[in-house]
């Protein structure tokens, strides 16, 4: 978020465990519409291959937000969260 406030387009990529903290941080920086992509938690316990697939699946959304797209309600939720929820 700091890079965004400096004029560098950015997207914060977080896990669902940090959604509230990220939104509070964005608001405290005066950036309530910060672009945030939320991945399902946890990541640490997932096999590396699952994390690679998630990165691949979420990449188009991240690129879209960086190149002018806007996430619904100023917060991205990612591709088919249900796809990854069974892996939690």
Secondary structure, 3 states (H helix, E strand, C coil): CHHHHCCCCCCEEEEHHHHHHHHHHHHHCCCCCCCEEEECCCCCCCCHHHHHHHHHHHHHHHHHHHCCCCCHHHCECCCCHHHHHCCC
